[in-house]
């Protein structure tokens, strides 16, 4: 948001296709996924969500600097779904510590994920 009006707009809103427009006109594709808040994201740097995807309330997405999350076209994600690209060791290392790792998570096209699902 630019309350002083000093920055140029990031998107030409007259040409933007919202999800509501896309739902009423099948020939239009939305410019961004339809996401109902709240949504929780860890980093958000390695998350790729197709613009035709719908994400319901309470979604948690935990990406990492080394683990990417990719969500395909026309996906429907139910409420309170959690998607984790982060993992940790199952035991302790030789210094008695646990370490975190990252693994890519890819959700294909036309996937429907029911509410409360955890994807790791």
C-alpha positions as CSV (number, residue, x, y, z in Angstrom):
1,X,0.0,0.0,0.0
2,X,1.2,3.5,-0.9
3,X,-0.9,6.0,1.0
4,X,1.1,9.0,-0.3
5,X,0.6,7.8,-3.9
6,X,4.3,8.1,-4.7
7,X,4.9,4.6,-6.2
8,X,3.5,3.4,-9.5
9,X,0.9,0.6,-9.3
10,X,2.3,-2.9,-9.5
11,X,-0.7,-4.1,-11.5
12,X,-2.9,-2.4,-13.9
13,X,-6.2,-3.1,-12.0
14,X,-8.3,-2.3,-15.1
15,X,-6.7,-5.3,-16.8
16,X,-6.4,-7.6,-13.8
17,X,-8.6,-10.7,-13.7
18,X,-9.7,-11.5,-10.2
19,X,-10.9,-14.9,-9.2
20,X,-14.5,-13.6,-9.2
21,X,-14.2,-12.6,-12.8
22,X,-12.6,-15.9,-13.7
23,X,-15.4,-17.8,-12.0
24,X,-18.1,-15.9,-13.9
25,X,-16.3,-15.9,-17.3
26,X,-14.6,-19.3,-18.1
27,X,-12.5,-17.6,-20.8
28,X,-10.6,-15.5,-18.3
29,X,-7.7,-16.7,-16.1
30,X,-7.1,-15.1,-12.8
31,X,-3.8,-13.2,-12.2
32,X,-3.4,-14.7,-8.7
33,X,-4.7,-17.6,-6.6
34,X,-7.8,-17.1,-4.6
35,X,-6.7,-17.3,-0.9
36,X,-9.1,-16.9,2.0
37,X,-7.3,-15.6,5.0
38,X,-5.8,-16.3,7.4
39,X,-2.8,-18.1,5.7
40,X,0.4,-18.8,7.5
41,X,3.8,-19.0,5.6
42,X,7.2,-19.6,7.0
43,X,9.5,-17.9,4.4
44,X,7.3,-17.6,1.3
45,X,10.4,-17.4,-0.8
46,X,10.2,-20.8,-2.5
47,X,6.5,-21.1,-2.9
48,X,5.0,-21.3,-6.4
49,X,1.1,-21.4,-6.5
50,X,-0.6,-21.4,-9.9
51,X,-3.1,-18.5,-10.4
52,X,-6.0,-20.9,-10.8
53,X,-5.7,-22.5,-7.4
54,X,-8.1,-21.9,-4.5
55,X,-6.8,-22.1,-0.9
56,X,-9.3,-22.1,1.9
57,X,-8.9,-20.6,5.4
58,X,-6.2,-21.6,7.9
59,X,-3.6,-23.0,5.4
60,X,-0.1,-23.3,6.8
61,X,2.8,-23.5,4.3
62,X,6.3,-24.1,5.7
63,X,8.9,-23.7,2.9
64,X,12.6,-23.5,3.6
65,X,15.6,-21.8,1.9
66,X,16.4,-25.2,0.4
67,X,12.9,-26.8,0.1
68,X,10.5,-25.6,-2.6
69,X,6.7,-25.9,-2.6
70,X,4.9,-26.0,-5.9
71,X,1.1,-26.1,-6.3
72,X,-0.3,-26.8,-9.8
73,X,-3.2,-25.6,-11.8
74,X,-6.8,-25.7,-10.8
75,X,-6.1,-27.1,-7.3
76,X,-8.6,-26.8,-4.4
77,X,-7.1,-26.8,-1.0
78,X,-9.5,-27.3,1.9
79,X,-9.5,-25.4,5.3
80,X,-6.7,-26.0,7.8
81,X,-4.4,-27.8,5.3
82,X,-0.7,-27.9,6.2
83,X,2.1,-28.3,3.7
84,X,5.6,-28.8,5.0
85,X,8.9,-28.7,3.0
86,X,10.9,-28.7,6.2
87,X,12.0,-31.8,8.0
88,X,14.4,-32.7,10.9
89,X,16.7,-35.5,11.8
90,X,15.2,-38.5,13.6
91,X,18.0,-38.7,16.0
92,X,20.8,-36.6,17.5
93,X,24.1,-35.9,15.7
94,X,27.5,-36.7,17.4
95,X,27.2,-33.3,19.2
96,X,23.7,-34.2,20.6
97,X,21.8,-31.8,18.3
98,X,19.0,-32.2,15.8
99,X,19.3,-30.5,12.4
100,X,16.7,-29.3,10.0
101,X,16.5,-30.3,6.3
102,X,14.3,-29.3,3.4
103,X,12.6,-31.4,0.8
104,X,10.6,-30.2,-2.3
105,X,6.8,-30.7,-2.2
106,X,5.0,-30.8,-5.5
107,X,1.3,-30.9,-5.8
108,X,0.2,-31.6,-9.4
109,X,-2.6,-30.1,-11.5
110,X,-6.3,-30.6,-10.7
111,X,-5.7,-31.9,-7.1
112,X,-8.3,-31.6,-4.4
113,X,-6.9,-31.7,-0.9
114,X,-9.5,-32.2,1.9
115,X,-9.6,-30.1,5.0
116,X,-7.2,-30.9,7.8
117,X,-4.7,-32.7,5.6
118,X,-1.0,-32.6,6.4
119,X,1.4,-33.0,3.5
120,X,5.1,-33.5,4.2
